[in-house]
């Protein structure tokens, strides 16, 4: 049995990118909830729509990493906060590419 990356035929780099987006998306949702904001309130802050925020939090493929990072920064995150998010794993971890 393999993992989702194996099933989808993702390269290690693609699998790592998916993990990165998932971590950013989860961090965005956590920070929004910590600040007791609705998706609509966050959308207003970032100049977007509630449905787009829902897609951001779901790590939808149509959402760029850039938008996720910019939204986190709008919520007050700093570079170190974003760095901590992208180094954590969300869900099942992909196979390590380190030797």
C-alpha positions as CSV (number, residue, x, y, z in Angstrom):
1,X,0.0,0.0,0.0
2,X,1.2,3.5,-0.8
3,X,0.2,6.9,0.2
4,X,-1.9,9.5,-1.6
5,X,1.2,10.8,-3.5
6,X,1.9,7.3,-4.8
7,X,-1.7,6.9,-5.8
8,X,-1.8,10.2,-7.6
9,X,1.6,9.7,-9.2
10,X,3.1,12.8,-7.7
11,X,6.8,13.5,-7.8
12,X,8.4,14.1,-4.4
13,X,8.5,17.8,-5.2
14,X,4.8,17.9,-6.1
15,X,4.0,16.0,-2.9
16,X,6.0,18.4,-0.8
17,X,4.3,21.4,-2.5
18,X,0.9,19.9,-1.6
19,X,2.0,19.5,2.0
20,X,3.2,23.1,2.0
21,X,-0.2,24.4,0.8
22,X,-2.0,22.2,3.2
23,X,0.0,23.7,6.1
24,X,-0.5,27.2,5.0
25,X,-4.3,26.6,4.5
26,X,-4.6,25.0,8.0
27,X,-2.6,27.9,9.5
28,X,-4.9,30.5,7.9
29,X,-8.0,28.8,9.2
30,X,-6.5,28.5,12.7
31,X,-5.4,32.1,12.8
32,X,-8.8,33.3,11.5
33,X,-10.6,31.3,14.2
34,X,-8.1,32.5,16.9
35,X,-9.1,36.0,16.0
36,X,-12.8,35.0,16.0
37,X,-13.3,36.2,12.4
38,X,-15.8,34.7,10.0
39,X,-14.7,33.8,6.5
40,X,-16.6,36.8,5.3
41,X,-14.7,39.1,7.7
42,X,-11.4,37.7,6.5
43,X,-12.5,38.1,2.9
44,X,-13.2,41.8,3.6
45,X,-9.7,42.2,5.1
46,X,-8.0,40.6,2.1
47,X,-10.2,42.1,-0.6
48,X,-11.7,38.8,-1.6
49,X,-15.0,36.8,-1.2
50,X,-16.2,34.4,1.4
51,X,-16.2,31.6,-1.1
52,X,-12.6,32.3,-2.0
53,X,-11.6,32.2,1.7
54,X,-13.3,28.8,1.9
55,X,-11.2,27.6,-1.0
56,X,-8.1,29.0,0.6
57,X,-8.8,27.2,3.8
58,X,-9.4,24.0,1.8
59,X,-6.1,24.4,-0.1
60,X,-8.1,24.3,-3.4
61,X,-5.8,23.9,-6.4
62,X,-7.0,27.3,-7.8
63,X,-5.6,29.1,-4.8
64,X,-2.0,30.2,-5.0
65,X,0.6,29.9,-2.3
66,X,1.1,33.6,-2.7
67,X,-2.5,34.4,-1.8
68,X,-2.3,32.1,1.3
69,X,0.9,33.9,2.5
70,X,-0.4,37.4,1.8
71,X,-3.6,36.5,3.7
72,X,-1.7,35.2,6.7
73,X,0.4,38.5,6.7
74,X,-2.9,40.5,6.6
75,X,-3.9,38.6,9.8
76,X,-0.7,39.7,11.5
77,X,1.6,36.7,10.9
78,X,5.3,37.4,10.6
79,X,7.9,35.6,8.5
80,X,8.8,33.4,11.4
81,X,5.1,32.4,11.9
82,X,4.9,31.5,8.2
83,X,8.2,29.6,8.4
84,X,6.8,27.5,11.3
85,X,3.7,26.7,9.3
86,X,5.5,25.5,6.3
87,X,7.8,23.2,8.3
88,X,5.0,21.4,10.0
89,X,3.2,18.5,8.5
90,X,-0.6,18.3,8.0
91,X,-2.5,15.0,7.6
92,X,-0.5,12.0,6.4
93,X,3.1,12.9,5.8
94,X,4.8,12.3,2.4
95,X,7.9,10.2,2.1
96,X,11.0,12.1,3.1
97,X,13.3,13.0,0.2
98,X,16.2,13.6,2.6
99,X,19.1,11.1,2.5
